[in-house]
Amino acid sequence: MKHYLLPEKGKFYKANLHMHTTVSDGKETPEETKVAYMKAGYSVVAFSDHEVLLSHEDLTDENFVAITSFEKTINCPPPIDRHSFMKTAHMNFFALDPKNISCPVLNPSTAWGNAKQYITDEMKKLSYKATYSTDGLNDVIKKANDAGYLVTLNHPVWSMENHDDYSGLKGLWGIEVYNTGCVREGYPDTVQPFEDLLREGNRIFPVATDDAHSEKDHFGGFVMIKSEKLDYASIMTALKNGDFYASTGPEIRELYIEDCKLVVECSAARSVTISTERRGNLKNYAAGEEHMTRTEFDLSKFLTDPDNGKRGMPSYFRVTVTGFDGSEAYTRAFFMDEFDKLAE
């Protein structure tokens, strides 16, 4: 019997979950953004303009979903009062309900640029003041979660954050492992913060985005969402459940376990890796220049813990598919308590 790690049923929909338009500091209107991304094969875009929360339900139709979202900046005052030295936490907030445009952590006084003209009377009632600290950021996350929002931590490398800054954060839904705009600026993100938070017990998802401010930032990082329907509720449910993977190029077409074997079906790959919270990863390589589009991992030995002699997996594992050009696709972490019976 197959145990599907990505849903068996449904269709993959390509999504960009970080985007700026003329509503804040982007160069393209929301309408122009929709046209550009749909031409490139995208079906979902989160319009995450800075410090202002608008619904773009008018852009949603049978072929496209516009996610109601925004990006919030929480700065840490530096020893030297210059922005280039400043640590900062940027977070995206995604509304589970497209009509929910009253997030309690909004503060219209922090809006800048074009965003000021879009501040509504409802937003003016909000005046939340966030502080850059573990407790302060956790308060932001909790309030947003309680109000019906998924929260990501964006581009920690560009934000000059290290382990001490994001360790201890609780309630995050996702973290960026790739950000096209930051790569263009010379600040590429890595999987390290994602791994760090997983090892601390957080069930957090990897996200690859564009953070596009203009067409130069388009189509670098994306997520592929598996859903039976292309509508707002179905897409957000799939995101909340982790029924997606992040990528900068490779596709993961099927992912399941059958007879203690993990099967990965993908686009042409140079290698496929299983990573856990400890050393001893499993890795399969393509033979020479041949294209590997399907590979299996025998998990029978992997299912044995040498430290106590009992059958059982590491606490989680995740899969990375690497293309011949070095681009990568990342699954979420699959925790063992999600399918305990596989180790029996």
Secondary structure as the mmCIF struct_conf table of DSSP 4:
data_model
#
loop_
_struct_conf.conf_type_id
_struct_conf.id
_struct_conf.beg_label_comp_id
_struct_conf.beg_label_asym_id
_struct_conf.beg_label_seq_id
_struct_conf.end_label_comp_id
_struct_conf.end_label_asym_id
_struct_conf.end_label_seq_id
STRN STRN1 HIS A 3 TYR A 4
BEND BEND1 LEU A 5 LEU A 6
BEND BEND2 GLU A 8 GLY A 10
STRN STRN2 LYS A 11 ASN A 16
STRN STRN3 MET A 19 MET A 19
TURN_TY1_P TURN_TY1_P1 THR A 22 ASP A 25
BEND BEND3 LYS A 27 GLU A 28
HELX_RH_AL_P HELX_RH_AL_P1 PRO A 30 LYS A 39
TURN_TY1_P TURN_TY1_P2 ALA A 40 GLY A 41
STRN STRN4 VAL A 44 PHE A 47
STRN STRN5 HIS A 50 HIS A 50
TURN_TY1_P TURN_TY1_P3 GLU A 51 GLU A 51
HELX_RH_3T_P HELX_RH_3T_P1 GLU A 57 LEU A 59
STRN STRN6 ASP A 61 ASP A 61
TURN_TY1_P TURN_TY1_P4 GLU A 62 ASN A 63
STRN STRN7 PHE A 64 PHE A 64
STRN STRN8 VAL A 65 CYS A 76
BEND BEND4 PRO A 79 ILE A 80
HELX_RH_3T_P HELX_RH_3T_P2 HIS A 83 PHE A 85
STRN STRN9 LYS A 87 ALA A 95
BEND BEND5 LEU A 96 ASP A 97
TURN_TY1_P TURN_TY1_P5 PRO A 98 LYS A 99
TURN_TY1_P TURN_TY1_P6 PRO A 104 VAL A 105
HELX_RH_3T_P HELX_RH_3T_P3 PRO A 108 THR A 110
HELX_RH_3T_P HELX_RH_3T_P4 GLY A 113 TYR A 118
HELX_RH_AL_P HELX_RH_AL_P2 ASP A 121 LYS A 124
TURN_TY1_P TURN_TY1_P7 LYS A 125 LYS A 125
BEND BEND6 TYR A 132 SER A 133
HELX_RH_AL_P HELX_RH_AL_P3 THR A 134 ASP A 146
TURN_TY1_P TURN_TY1_P8 ALA A 147 GLY A 148
STRN STRN10 TYR A 149 ASN A 154
TURN_TY1_P TURN_TY1_P9 PRO A 156 MET A 160
HELX_RH_AL_P HELX_RH_AL_P4 HIS A 163 TYR A 166
TURN_TY1_P TURN_TY1_P10 SER A 167 GLY A 168
BEND BEND7 GLY A 171 GLY A 171
STRN STRN11 GLY A 174 ASN A 179
HELX_RH_AL_P HELX_RH_AL_P5 THR A 180 GLU A 185
TURN_TY1_P TURN_TY1_P11 GLY A 186 GLY A 186
BEND BEND8 VAL A 191 VAL A 191
HELX_RH_AL_P HELX_RH_AL_P6 GLN A 192 ARG A 199
TURN_TY1_P TURN_TY1_P12 GLU A 200 GLY A 201
STRN STRN12 PHE A 205 THR A 209
STRN STRN13 ALA A 212 ALA A 212
BEND BEND9 HIS A 213 SER A 214
HELX_RH_3T_P HELX_RH_3T_P5 GLU A 215 ASP A 217
TURN_TY1_P TURN_TY1_P13 HIS A 218 PHE A 219
BEND BEND10 GLY A 220 GLY A 221
STRN STRN14 PHE A 222 SER A 227
BEND BEND11 GLU A 228 LYS A 229
BEND BEND12 ASP A 231 ASP A 231
HELX_RH_AL_P HELX_RH_AL_P7 TYR A 232 ASN A 241
TURN_TY1_P TURN_TY1_P14 GLY A 242 GLY A 242
STRN STRN15 PHE A 244 SER A 247
BEND BEND13 THR A 248 GLY A 249
STRN STRN16 ILE A 252 GLU A 258
TURN_TY1_P TURN_TY1_P15 ASP A 259 CYS A 260
STRN STRN17 LYS A 261 ALA A 269
BEND BEND14 ARG A 270 ARG A 270
STRN STRN18 SER A 271 SER A 275
BEND BEND15 GLU A 277 ARG A 279
STRN STRN19 LEU A 282 TYR A 285
BEND BEND16 ALA A 287 ALA A 287
TURN_TY1_P TURN_TY1_P16 GLY A 288 GLU A 289
STRN STRN20 MET A 292 ASP A 298
TURN_TY1_P TURN_TY1_P17 SER A 300 LEU A 303
STRN STRN21 THR A 304 THR A 304
TURN_TY1_P TURN_TY1_P18 PRO A 306 ASN A 308
BEND BEND17 GLY A 309 LYS A 310
STRN STRN22 ARG A 311 ARG A 311
BEND BEND18 SER A 315 SER A 315
STRN STRN23 TYR A 316 THR A 322
TURN_TY1_P TURN_TY1_P19 PHE A 324 ASP A 325
BEND BEND19 GLY A 326 GLY A 326
STRN STRN24 GLU A 328 TYR A 330
HELX_LH_PP_P HELX_LH_PP_P1 THR A 331 ALA A 333
STRN STRN25 PHE A 334 PHE A 335
HELX_RH_3T_P HELX_RH_3T_P6 MET A 336 GLU A 338
BEND BEND20 PHE A 339 PHE A 339
HELX_RH_3T_P HELX_RH_3T_P7 ASP A 340 ALA A 343
#
